[in-house]
Amino acid sequence: MEIFKRSSDMREWSDQMHRVGETISFVPTMGYLHEGHLSLIEKGKNISSSLVVSIFVNPTQFGENEDLNAYPTNIERDIELIKKKGANALFLPDKKEIYPENYQTYISLEYLPNHLCGISRPIHFRGVATIVAKLFNIVRPDAAIFGAKDFQQLQVIRQLNRDLNFGINIVGSPIVRESDGLAMSSRNAYLTSEQRQSALSLSQSLLKAKEMVESGERYANIIKSNIRNFIDSFPYTQIDYISICDPDTLNELIEIDREFLFALAVQVGKARLIDNMLIKPIS
């Protein structure tokens, strides 16, 4: 596996791969890899002849008082895991390589960021869109793989890809969970053993919402009220949002008459956790 720290070297490698007929899959990460990340790498290996992984903790998607400085890292371990999974190249830039002095250009979407995580994290998706566009221009992949746990991010990137004519195959990969149901996240490392039990309220809430819909409940506010009471019954939890929305537009639904996204964000101790599920009512 080759490791590149300069954008020009990464781009030159990708161009060379394309010249000899290779196709490139790309898995961008912020490191501190877990099985969810590794599942994306495995998927990338299966759909293209070459695979690039990147590690970059992107400062522009963190707001004030968020966990940029505390974000967990273990670069040596990450490199070994990526090697074992058979990646062909790792892009490992530093902040100055991505955002040099006098950097001025950012990408903002008009509508999708105005929902879910974007309400409490107003600059987050500007940072996401900007770094993903930059990485696409540097790596020049044919396909890019993203996890569905960050459902809003996935939709933002799909929109970005269409709007800016990147022509990349954007592949969503299912949520990978711990044996107890907790969605895998690098931020799970912040949880104490007691807080972890409270964190299970997220995945349990998805199942409760699904059961309510399958039992005939069609009013979103009733479901959200029940789930709010359930999560509030756990210690260490502070709800950011509970959403029942259209999967494409992320607009909130009042009455459930089609497949919807049930999504939530909850602060558990120091960890801000998200989870979601697509739910289709039984007709």
N, C-alpha and C positions, 0 to 999 in steps of 0.2 A: 504494500500500500504506500502510495506517495502522499506526502504531506506538504501542502502549500500554504504559505503565510502571506504571499503577495497576490493581489488580484490579477496582475498581468500574467503571473506564472500559472494561476488556476485557469484563466481564460485560454492561454496558449495550449495547455494540456487538453482542454475540452475541444478546442478547434482541431487539434491533431486527431483526437478520437473520431470526430465527425468526418474528417478527411479520409480516414481508412474504413468508413462505413459503420462505425460503432454507434449505438444509441446510448443515451445517458439518462439514468434516473437520479433524482436528487432528493435527499432527506435533510432539510435544515433543522438544526436543534440548538438549544442553549446549553447543552451538556448535562452533566449529572444524570447519565442515561439509566433508564429502567427498562423493564420488559416491554412497555408500550413503545418506546423508541425503537427497540430491537425488532419489534414486529413490523415497524415501518421500513426498516432496513431490509428485512427479509422480503417484504413485498416488492421493494425496489429492485432487489436482485432478480426477482422472477419476471419482471416486465421489460427489462432492458439488458443490454450486453455489458454495460459498465455502470458502476454506481459511485456517486459522490455523496459524502456526508459533510455537513459543516457544523462547527461549534462556534457560536458567537453569542454572548450575553448582550443583547441589544439595548443600550441605554435609553434610546429614544422612545421605547414603549413602556417605560416606567415613569410614573408620576412622582410628585413630591410625597415623602413619607411612605413610599412603597419599598419593596425589599431588594432593590438593586444591589446594594452593598453587602447584603446578607445572603444573596442567592447562592445556593450550594454549588460547589465545584469539586471535580476530581478528574482533572485532565488526563493524568496517566492512566487511570482505570478506564476512562472513556476510550482512549486510543486503543487499548488492548481489546476492549469489547468490539470496537468497530473493525479492527483487524480480523478478529475471530469470525465475524459475520461475513467477511470476504469483500469488504468495500475496496474499490480500486484507488480511491483518492479521498483525502480529508482536507477540507479547506478550513484553516485555523487562523483567521486574521485577528489583529488587535484593533482596538478602537480607532487609532489614528489611521489605519489602513482603510477603514470603512467611512469614517467621518474626519477627513483631514481638516486642517486649519481653514477657517473661512467657509466651511460647509454651509449651504443655504437652501438646498432643495428638498422638499418633503411632498408626499403624496397623500391627499385626503379624499375620502369617499363621501358623497353627499348624504346618503340615507342609512345604509346598513350599520354604521357605527353608532347611530342614535338610539340604540336599543341595548338591552341586556347589559353586558359588561361595559359598554361604551358610555352608559349613563354615569356610573361612578368612576370610570377611568377615561376621562374625556380626551386625553392625548394618546391613549393606548394604540388605537388602530391606525392613527397617522404613522406612528412608529413602526407598526407591523407592516403596513402597506409599503412604506419606504424601504425597510430592510429587505423585504421579500423581492421587491422590484430590483433592488441593487444586486441581490444574490442571483436572481434570474439572469441579469445582464452579464454577470461575471462567470457563472457556471454554465450557462446556456444549455439547460437540460431539455430533453424531449418530454420527460414526465417528472412530476414532483409529487411527493407523498406527504400528506398531513393527517394527523389524528382527528377523529370526529369528536373527541372530548371537548376540544376547542371549536365547537360547531360554528359559532359566529365568526371566528377567525377563518375557518374553512370557506364560509360563504363570502367573506370579504376577499379572500385570495382568488376564488373563482371569478368574482366580479372584476377584480383587478386584471386578471388574465384576459378576460373578454374585452374590457374597455381599452386596454393598452396593447391589444393584439400580440401578446407574447406567443400565442399558438402552442402553449404547453398543455399536455394532458395532466390535469389536476386530479389526483386520486385521493379519495377519502378512505381512511382505514378505521375499522371499528374500535371502540373503546376497549382497552385491556384492563382487567380488574384483578385486584388481589383476591385470594381465596375467600375472604369475608365480604366481598362485594365492593370494597372501596376502589374507586377509579385510580389507576396509577398516575402519580404526579411527582415531580421532583420536590414539590413543596410538602409532600407527606413527611419528609424528613424533619419538618418543624414540629410535628405532633408528639406530645407525650403519650404514654400508654393510655391514660385516662381520656385525653382529648381525642385519641383515635376512635374510641368507642362512640364519642359524640359525632365524629366525622362520618360514621356509618349511617347517620340520619339522612345523608344525601341520597345514597343509593336506595335506602329503604323508602324514601319519599317517592322515588320514581316508581317503584312497585306499587305503592299505595295509590298513587295517581292513576296508574294503569288499571288497578282493580276497581277504582271508582268509576272510570269510564266504561269498563266492561260490564259494570253493574247497572249502567244506564244513565249515570250523571252526565249532563251536557252543559252545565253552566260553569264557566271557568272560575268565577269568583268563589263559588262554593268549594271547588277543588283546592284552590289556592289558600282559602281560609283554613281548611282542614290540615293542609300540609304545613302551613305557618304554625298552627298550634302544636303540631307534632314536633317540628324542629325546635320550637321554643321550649319544649319540655326537656331538652337535653342541656346539660351545663356546657359552658364555654362557647356556645353558638351565638352568632349575630348574623341575621339574614341580610344579605345585600338585595337580592331579588328572587322572586319566584315568578316564572313566566310561562304562559300558555300562548304560543304564537305560531304564525304561519312560518313554515320552514324556509321559504324562499325570501319573503320580505322582512321577516321577523316582527311584523306588526302583531300586536296583541289581539287575541280573539275573545269575544264576549260569550258566544255560544259555539259549542264544538259540533261541527257538521262535516269534518273531514280530518285527514291525518294532520297532526300538529306536533310541534316540538314542545316538550315539557323540559324546561331548563331552570337551573337555580345556581346561585352563588352564595356561599355561606362562609363567614369568617369563623374559623375554629381555632381558638388560641391565636398564635401568630400566623397561621396558614389561611390564606384565602383560597377556598376550594370551589371548583365548579363541576357540574355533572349534567347530563341530559339524556333524554330518550325520545325517540320518535314513537308516537302512539296513534294508532288508528282505531276509531270507534267501530264497534260491531254494529252493522246495519240491521 
